[in-house]
């Protein structure tokens, strides 16, 4: 078993304006860079054996503060990206609600049934994310830092807590937050691993 710290990137201006990011690549803003430094300070004593990141800039920049402190090499994996939002990328919440009212209603209530226009389904994200985490667990024994995005962390939370993907809205982490899990999970709803700092 491998212990994973699944860390959501810090804030961007697009987060602040409720603009949907997906595979778009805005950088961290000042608050996001500060969150990266705070993550690094909080986690620098964790005995990480490896560090991975989504290749999107907001995740890479968040990870950089930790690897600067620890000296760990940082490996990138596109499978750790946020969900691809297709035509919704770059739009604000208000714009999406106005342009896609029926699809937005479906996305908020039964998101597992939605294929976003030009984007991905939650099941597709779960498949690529699981494959990436399986590969990490196959390569490493110990604790690994994984810098990723809100929906990927929520998908793992759903799996660990035994929740359907339609509940992902309930478990999306805040920017700069992390989830600690054993991978692969022992069973849906299985216990989270213990934080070695506690």
C-alpha positions as CSV (number, residue, x, y, z in Angstrom):
1,X,0.0,0.0,0.0
2,X,1.1,3.5,-0.8
3,X,0.1,6.6,1.2
4,X,-1.0,9.5,-1.0
5,X,-1.4,13.1,-0.1
6,X,-3.8,14.4,-2.8
7,X,-3.3,18.2,-2.7
8,X,-5.5,20.6,-4.5
9,X,-3.7,23.5,-6.1
10,X,-3.8,27.1,-4.8
11,X,-6.2,29.8,-6.0
12,X,-6.1,31.5,-9.3
13,X,-7.9,34.6,-10.5
14,X,-10.3,32.3,-12.4
15,X,-11.2,30.7,-9.1
16,X,-11.9,34.1,-7.6
17,X,-14.1,35.1,-10.6
18,X,-15.9,31.7,-10.7
19,X,-14.5,31.1,-14.1
20,X,-14.4,27.4,-15.1
21,X,-10.8,26.2,-15.7
22,X,-10.7,22.6,-16.8
23,X,-7.7,22.1,-19.0
24,X,-7.2,25.9,-19.4
25,X,-3.9,27.0,-17.8
26,X,-4.1,30.1,-15.7
27,X,-1.4,30.7,-13.2
28,X,-1.7,31.0,-9.4
29,X,-2.5,34.4,-8.1
30,X,-0.9,36.0,-5.0
31,X,-3.2,34.0,-2.7
32,X,-2.5,30.8,-4.5
33,X,1.3,31.3,-4.3
34,X,0.9,31.9,-0.5
35,X,-1.1,28.7,-0.2
36,X,1.7,26.9,-1.9
37,X,4.1,28.2,0.6
38,X,1.8,27.3,3.5
39,X,1.4,23.7,2.1
40,X,5.2,23.4,1.9
41,X,5.7,24.5,5.4
42,X,2.9,22.3,6.8
43,X,4.1,19.2,4.9
44,X,7.9,19.5,4.8
45,X,8.4,17.0,7.6
46,X,6.3,14.3,5.9
47,X,8.7,11.6,4.8
48,X,7.7,11.8,1.1
49,X,9.4,9.3,-1.2
50,X,8.2,11.0,-4.4
51,X,6.2,14.0,-5.7
52,X,3.8,14.1,-8.7
53,X,1.8,16.8,-10.3
54,X,-0.7,17.5,-13.0
55,X,1.1,19.2,-15.8
56,X,-1.2,22.2,-15.6
57,X,0.5,25.4,-14.4
58,X,-1.6,26.0,-11.2
59,X,-0.8,22.5,-9.9
60,X,2.9,22.7,-10.9
61,X,3.4,26.1,-9.2
62,X,1.7,24.8,-6.1
63,X,4.0,21.8,-6.0
64,X,7.1,23.8,-6.6
65,X,7.2,25.3,-3.1
66,X,7.3,21.8,-1.5
67,X,9.9,20.3,-3.8
68,X,12.1,23.4,-3.3
69,X,12.1,22.6,0.5
70,X,12.4,18.9,0.2
71,X,14.7,18.5,-2.8
72,X,12.3,15.8,-4.3
73,X,12.2,15.7,-8.0
74,X,8.8,16.6,-9.4
75,X,7.2,14.3,-12.0
76,X,4.3,15.4,-14.2
77,X,1.4,13.3,-15.4
78,X,-1.4,14.6,-17.6
79,X,-3.8,12.0,-16.1
80,X,-3.8,14.1,-12.9
81,X,-5.4,17.0,-14.7
82,X,-8.8,18.6,-13.9
83,X,-11.8,17.4,-15.8
84,X,-11.8,18.7,-19.4
85,X,-14.7,21.1,-19.6
86,X,-14.8,21.7,-23.3
87,X,-17.0,24.6,-24.3
88,X,-17.4,25.7,-20.7
89,X,-13.7,26.5,-20.2
90,X,-13.1,30.2,-19.7
91,X,-16.8,30.9,-19.0
92,X,-18.1,32.2,-15.6
93,X,-20.7,30.3,-13.7
94,X,-23.2,33.0,-14.6
95,X,-22.4,32.6,-18.3
96,X,-22.7,28.8,-18.2
97,X,-26.1,29.0,-16.4
98,X,-27.4,31.5,-19.1
99,X,-26.1,29.6,-22.1
100,X,-26.6,26.0,-21.0
101,X,-29.5,26.1,-18.5
102,X,-30.7,22.5,-19.1
103,X,-27.3,21.0,-19.1
104,X,-26.3,23.0,-16.0
105,X,-29.3,21.7,-14.2
106,X,-28.3,18.2,-15.2
107,X,-24.7,18.8,-14.1
108,X,-25.7,20.0,-10.7
109,X,-28.1,17.1,-10.0
110,X,-26.9,14.1,-11.9
111,X,-23.4,15.0,-13.1
112,X,-22.5,11.3,-13.8
113,X,-24.9,11.4,-16.7
114,X,-23.4,14.4,-18.4
115,X,-20.8,14.6,-21.2
116,X,-19.8,18.3,-21.2
117,X,-19.7,19.7,-24.8
118,X,-16.2,19.0,-26.1
119,X,-15.2,17.8,-22.6
120,X,-15.1,14.6,-20.5
121,X,-17.4,12.6,-18.3
122,X,-16.8,12.0,-14.6
123,X,-16.3,8.3,-15.4
124,X,-13.6,9.2,-17.9
125,X,-11.8,11.3,-15.3
126,X,-12.1,8.5,-12.8
127,X,-10.6,6.0,-15.3
128,X,-7.5,8.1,-16.1
129,X,-7.0,9.2,-12.5
130,X,-7.2,5.7,-11.2
131,X,-4.7,4.5,-13.8
132,X,-2.3,7.2,-12.7
133,X,-2.6,6.5,-9.0
134,X,-2.3,2.8,-9.6
135,X,1.0,3.5,-11.5
136,X,2.2,5.7,-8.6
137,X,1.4,3.0,-6.1
138,X,3.1,0.3,-8.2
139,X,6.3,2.4,-8.3
140,X,6.5,3.6,-4.7
141,X,6.2,2.2,-1.2
142,X,5.9,4.9,1.3
143,X,4.2,8.3,1.2
144,X,3.8,10.3,-2.1
145,X,2.7,13.9,-2.7
146,X,0.3,14.2,-5.6
147,X,-0.7,17.8,-6.7
148,X,-4.0,17.8,-8.6
149,X,-7.3,19.5,-8.8
150,X,-10.7,19.7,-7.2
151,X,-12.7,17.2,-9.1
152,X,-10.0,14.5,-9.1
153,X,-9.7,14.8,-5.3
154,X,-13.5,14.7,-5.0
155,X,-13.6,11.5,-7.1
156,X,-11.1,9.8,-4.8
157,X,-13.2,11.0,-1.8
158,X,-16.3,9.4,-3.3
159,X,-14.5,6.1,-3.9
160,X,-13.0,6.0,-0.4
161,X,-16.2,7.0,1.3
162,X,-18.4,4.7,-0.8
163,X,-20.3,7.6,-2.4
164,X,-21.7,7.7,-5.9
165,X,-20.0,10.1,-8.3
166,X,-23.2,12.2,-8.3
167,X,-22.2,13.2,-4.8
168,X,-18.9,14.7,-5.9
169,X,-20.2,18.2,-5.3
170,X,-20.4,17.4,-1.6
171,X,-16.7,16.6,-1.2
172,X,-14.8,19.0,-3.5
173,X,-11.9,20.3,-1.4
174,X,-11.0,24.0,-1.0
175,X,-7.9,25.3,-2.8
176,X,-4.8,24.4,-0.9
177,X,-6.5,21.5,1.0
178,X,-5.4,17.9,0.9
179,X,-6.8,14.4,1.4
180,X,-4.7,11.5,2.8
181,X,-5.5,8.0,1.5
182,X,-4.0,4.6,1.2
183,X,-3.9,3.5,-2.4
184,X,-5.4,1.3,-3.6
185,X,-8.2,1.7,-1.1
186,X,-8.9,-1.4,0.8
187,X,-12.6,-1.2,0.0
188,X,-15.2,1.6,-0.8
189,X,-15.7,3.4,2.5
190,X,-12.4,2.1,3.9
191,X,-10.5,4.2,6.4
192,X,-8.2,7.0,5.4
193,X,-4.6,6.4,6.2
194,X,-3.0,8.1,9.2
195,X,-1.1,11.4,8.8
196,X,2.5,10.6,9.8
197,X,2.7,14.1,11.4
198,X,0.0,13.2,14.0
